[in-house]
């Protein structure tokens, strides 16, 4: 089972992030409609249960994978990009990863020829 199959089985629309409550609500609706006591079909209920269990185990991964791509596109300006980077930088404990993060950001800023932002960021780093 994968996310697409699980969403289809439970009738969940792909609007991320998807909450656990949404998954539970759709599961209950499908379980009510397809319960073996009502339909006499045990196989459909097994598929519904498998989809629900799969989403319960993987919902965080699915949400993260689908919201990270949107986060990358949310930068409205280079200020937003630098602020987001700074918050991630401060969270990271490993000094080598911090250095790589700085190098990556500097390359990105240089590629976009944003000298003003580059100098601003260097000033921020020099103050620390």
Contact map, one row per residue, 1 for C-alpha under 8 A:
11101100000000000000000000000000000000000000000001100100000000000000000000000000000000000000000000000000000000000000000000000000
11111100000000000000000000000000000000000000000000000100000000000000000000000000000000000000000000000000000000000000000000000000
11111110000000000000000000000000000000000000000000000010000001000000000000000000000000000000000000000000000000000000000000000000
01111111000000000000000000000000000000000000000000000000000000000000000000000000000000000000000000000000000000000000000000000000
11111111100000000000000000000000000000000000000000100000000000000000000000000000000000000000000000000000000000000000000000000000
11111111110000000000000000000000000000000000000000110110000000000000000000000000000000000000000000000000000000000000000000000000
00111111111111000000000000000000000000000000000000100000000000000000000000000000000000000000000000000000000000000000000000000000
00011111111100000000000000000000000000000000000000000000000000000000000000000000000000000000000000000000000000000000000000000000
00001111111100000000000000000000000000000000001100100000000000000000000000000000000000000000000000000000000000000000000000000000
00000111111100000000001001100100000000000000000100110000000000000000000000000000000000000000000000000000000000000000000000000000
00000011111110000000000001000000000000000000000000000000000000000000000000000000000000000000000000000000000000000000000000000000
00000011111111000000011001000000000000000000000000000000000000000000000000000000000000000000000000000000000000000000000000000000
00000010001111100000000000000000000000000000000000000000000000000000000000000000000000000000000000000000000000000000000000000000
00000010000111110100000000000000000000000000000000000000000000000000000000000000000000000000000000000000000000000000000000000000
00000000000011111100000000000000000000000000000000000000000000000000000000000000000000000000000000000000000000000000000000000000
00000000000001111100000000000000000000000000000000000000000000100110000000000000000000000000000000000000000000000000000000000000
00000000000000111110000000000000000000000000000000000000000000110110000000000000000000000000000000000000000000000000000000000000
00000000000001111111011000000000000000000000000000000000001000100000000000000000000000000000000000000000000000000000000000000000
00000000000000001111111000000000000000000000000000000000000000000000000000000000000000000000000000000000000000000000000000000000
00000000000000000111111100000000000000000000000000000001001000000000000000000000000000000000000000000000000000000000000000000000
00000000000000000011111110000000000000000000000000000000000000000000000000000000000000000000000000000000000000000000000000000000
00000000000100000111111111000000000000000000000000000000000000000000000000000000000000000000000000000000000000000000000000000000
00000000010100000111111111100000000000000000000000010010000000000000000000000000000000000000000000000000000000000000000000000000
00000000000000000001111111110000000000000000000000010000000000000000000000000000000000000000000000000000000000000000000000000000
00000000000000000000111111111000000000000000000000000000000000000000000000000000000000000000000000000000000000000000000000000000
00000000011100000000011111111100000000000000000000000000000000000000000000000000000000000000000000000000000000000000000000000000
00000000010000000000001111111110000000000000000110010000000000000000000000000000000000000000000000000000000000000000000000000000
00000000000000000000000111111111000000000000000000000000000000000000000000000000000000000000000000000000000000000000000000000000
00000000000000000000000011111111100000000000000000000000000000000000000000000000000000000000000000000000000000000000000000000000
00000000010000000000000001111111110000000000000100000000000000000000000000000000000000000000000000000000000000000000000000000000
00000000000000000000000000111111111000000000100100000000000000000000000000000000000000000000000000000000000000000000000000000000
00000000000000000000000000011111111000000000000000000000000000000000000000000000000000000000000000000000000000000000000000000000
00000000000000000000000000001111111001000000000000000000000000000000000000000000000000000000000000000000000000000000000000000000
00000000000000000000000000000111111101101001100000000000000000000000000000000000000000000000000000000000000000000000000000000000
00000000000000000000000000000011111111111100100000000000000000000000000000000000000000000000000000000000000000000000000000000000
00000000000000000000000000000000011111111100100000000000000000000000000000000000000000000000000000000000000000000000000000000000
00000000000000000000000000000000001111110000000000000000000000000000000000000000000000000000000000000000000000000000000000000000
00000000000000000000000000000000111111110000000000000000000000000000000000000000000000000000000000000000000000000000000000000000
00000000000000000000000000000000011111111000000000000000000000000000000000000000000000000000000000000000000000000000000000000000
00000000000000000000000000000000001111111100000000000000000000000000000000000000000000000000000000000000000000000000000000000000
00000000000000000000000000000000011100111111100000000000000000000000000000000000000000000000000000000000000000000000000000000000
00000000000000000000000000000000001100011111110000000000000000000000000000000000000000000000000000000000000000000000000000000000
00000000000000000000000000000000000000001111111000000000000000000000000000000000000000000000000000000000000000000000000000000000
00000000000000000000000000000000010000001111111100000000000000000000000000000000000000000000000000000000000000000000000000000000
00000000000000000000000000000010011100001111111110000000000000000000000000000000000000000000000000000000000000000000000000000000
00000000000000000000000000000000000000000111111111000000000000000000000000000000000000000000000000000000000000000000000000000000
00000000100000000000000000000000000000000011111111100000000000000000000000000000000000000000000000000000000000000000000000000000
00000000110000000000000000100110000000000001111111110000000000000000000000000000000000000000000000000000000000000000000000000000
00000000000000000000000000100000000000000000111111111000000000000000000000000000000000000000000000000000000000000000000000000000
10000000000000000000000000000000000000000000011111111100000000000000000000000000000000000000000000000000000000000000000000000000
10001110110000000000000000000000000000000000001111111110000000000000000000000000000000000000000000000000000000000000000000000000
00000100010000000000001100100000000000000000000111111111000000000000000000000000000000000000000000000000000000000000000000000000
00000000000000000000000000000000000000000000000011111111100000000000000000000000000000000000000000000000000000000000000000000000
11000100000000000000000000000000000000000000000001111111110000000000000000000000000000000000000000000000000000000000000000000000
00100100000000000000001000000000000000000000000000111111111000000000000000000000000000000000000000000000000000000000000000000000
00000000000000000001000000000000000000000000000000011111111000000000000000000000000000000000000000000000000000000000000000000000
00000000000000000000000000000000000000000000000000001111111100000000000000000000000000000000000000000000000000000000000000000000
00000000000000000000000000000000000000000000000000000111111111000000000000000000000000000000000000000000000000000000000000000000
00000000000000000101000000000000000000000000000000000011111111100000000000000000000000000000000000000000000000000000000000000000
00000000000000000000000000000000000000000000000000000000111111110000000000000000000000000000000000000000000000000000000000000000
00000000000000000000000000000000000000000000000000000000011111111000000000000000000000000000000000000000000000000000000000000000
00100000000000000000000000000000000000000000000000000000011111111100000000000000000000000000000000000000000000000000000000000000
00000000000000011100000000000000000000000000000000000000001111111110000000000000000000000000000000000000000000000000000000000000
00000000000000001000000000000000000000000000000000000000000111111111000000000000000000000000000000000000000000000000000000000000
00000000000000000000000000000000000000000000000000000000000011111111100000000000000000000000000000000000000000000000000000000000
00000000000000011000000000000000000000000000000000000000000001111111110000000000000000000000000000000000000000000000000000000000
00000000000000011000000000000000000000000000000000000000000000111111111000000000000000000000000000000000000000000000000000000000
00000000000000000000000000000000000000000000000000000000000000011111111100000000000000000000000000000000000000000000000000000000
00000000000000000000000000000000000000000000000000000000000000001111111110000000000000000000000000000000000000000000000000000000
00000000000000000000000000000000000000000000000000000000000000000111111111000000000000000000000000000000000000000000000000000000
00000000000000000000000000000000000000000000000000000000000000000011111111100000000000000000000000000000000000000000000000000000
00000000000000000000000000000000000000000000000000000000000000000001111111100000000000000000000000000000000000000000000000000000
00000000000000000000000000000000000000000000000000000000000000000000111111100000000000000000000000000000000000000000000000000000
00000000000000000000000000000000000000000000000000000000000000000000011111110000000000000000000000000000000000000000000000000000
00000000000000000000000000000000000000000000000000000000000000000000001111111101100000000000000000000000000000000000000000000000
00000000000000000000000000000000000000000000000000000000000000000000000001111101000000000000000000000000000000000000000000000000
00000000000000000000000000000000000000000000000000000000000000000000000000111111100000000000000000000000000000000000000000000000
00000000000000000000000000000000000000000000000000000000000000000000000000111111110000000000000000000000000000000000100000000000
00000000000000000000000000000000000000000000000000000000000000000000000000001111111000000000000000000000000000000000100000000000
00000000000000000000000000000000000000000000000000000000000000000000000000111111111100000000000000000000000000000000000000000000
00000000000000000000000000000000000000000000000000000000000000000000000000101111111110000000000000000000000000000000000000000000
00000000000000000000000000000000000000000000000000000000000000000000000000000111111111000000000000000000000000000000000010000000
00000000000000000000000000000000000000000000000000000000000000000000000000000011111111100000000000000000000000000000000000000000
00000000000000000000000000000000000000000000000000000000000000000000000000000001111111110000000000000000000000000000000000000000
00000000000000000000000000000000000000000000000000000000000000000000000000000000111111111000000000000000100000000000000000000000
00000000000000000000000000000000000000000000000000000000000000000000000000000000011111111100000000000000000000000000000000000000
00000000000000000000000000000000000000000000000000000000000000000000000000000000001111111110000000000000000000000000000000000000
00000000000000000000000000000000000000000000000000000000000000000000000000000000000111111111000000000000000000000000000000000000
00000000000000000000000000000000000000000000000000000000000000000000000000000000000011111111000001001000000000000000000000000000
00000000000000000000000000000000000000000000000000000000000000000000000000000000000001111111100000000000000000000000000000000000
00000000000000000000000000000000000000000000000000000000000000000000000000000000000000111111100000000000000000000000000000000000
00000000000000000000000000000000000000000000000000000000000000000000000000000000000000011111111011000000000000000000000000000000
00000000000000000000000000000000000000000000000000000000000000000000000000000000000000000111111001000000000000000000000000000000
00000000000000000000000000000000000000000000000000000000000000000000000000000000000000000001111111000000000000000000000000000000
00000000000000000000000000000000000000000000000000000000000000000000000000000000000000000001111111100000000000000000000000000000
00000000000000000000000000000000000000000000000000000000000000000000000000000000000000000000011111110000000000000000000000000000
00000000000000000000000000000000000000000000000000000000000000000000000000000000000000000001011111111000000000000000000000000000
00000000000000000000000000000000000000000000000000000000000000000000000000000000000000001001111111111100000000000000000000000000
00000000000000000000000000000000000000000000000000000000000000000000000000000000000000000000001111111110000000000000000000000000
00000000000000000000000000000000000000000000000000000000000000000000000000000000000000000000000111111111000000000000000000000000
00000000000000000000000000000000000000000000000000000000000000000000000000000000000000001000000011111111100000000000000000000000
00000000000000000000000000000000000000000000000000000000000000000000000000000000000000000000000001111111110000000000000000000000
00000000000000000000000000000000000000000000000000000000000000000000000000000000000000000000000000111111111000000000000000000000
00000000000000000000000000000000000000000000000000000000000000000000000000000000000000000000000000011111111100000000000000000000
00000000000000000000000000000000000000000000000000000000000000000000000000000000000010000000000000001111111110000000000000000000
00000000000000000000000000000000000000000000000000000000000000000000000000000000000000000000000000000111111111000000010000000000
00000000000000000000000000000000000000000000000000000000000000000000000000000000000000000000000000000011111111100000000000000000
00000000000000000000000000000000000000000000000000000000000000000000000000000000000000000000000000000001111111110000000000000000
00000000000000000000000000000000000000000000000000000000000000000000000000000000000000000000000000000000111111111110110000000000
00000000000000000000000000000000000000000000000000000000000000000000000000000000000000000000000000000000011111111110010000000000
00000000000000000000000000000000000000000000000000000000000000000000000000000000000000000000000000000000001111111100000000000000
00000000000000000000000000000000000000000000000000000000000000000000000000000000000000000000000000000000000111111100000000000000
00000000000000000000000000000000000000000000000000000000000000000000000000000000000000000000000000000000000011111110000000000000
00000000000000000000000000000000000000000000000000000000000000000000000000000000000000000000000000000000000011111111110000000000
00000000000000000000000000000000000000000000000000000000000000000000000000000000000000000000000000000000000011001111111000000000
00000000000000000000000000000000000000000000000000000000000000000000000000000000000000000000000000000000000000000111111100000000
00000000000000000000000000000000000000000000000000000000000000000000000000000110000000000000000000000000000010000111111110000000
00000000000000000000000000000000000000000000000000000000000000000000000000000000000000000000000000000000010011000111111111000000
00000000000000000000000000000000000000000000000000000000000000000000000000000000000000000000000000000000000000000011111111100000
00000000000000000000000000000000000000000000000000000000000000000000000000000000000000000000000000000000000000000001111111110000
00000000000000000000000000000000000000000000000000000000000000000000000000000000010000000000000000000000000000000000111111111000
00000000000000000000000000000000000000000000000000000000000000000000000000000000000000000000000000000000000000000000011111111100
00000000000000000000000000000000000000000000000000000000000000000000000000000000000000000000000000000000000000000000001111111110
00000000000000000000000000000000000000000000000000000000000000000000000000000000000000000000000000000000000000000000000111111111
00000000000000000000000000000000000000000000000000000000000000000000000000000000000000000000000000000000000000000000000011111111
00000000000000000000000000000000000000000000000000000000000000000000000000000000000000000000000000000000000000000000000001111111
00000000000000000000000000000000000000000000000000000000000000000000000000000000000000000000000000000000000000000000000000111111
00000000000000000000000000000000000000000000000000000000000000000000000000000000000000000000000000000000000000000000000000011111
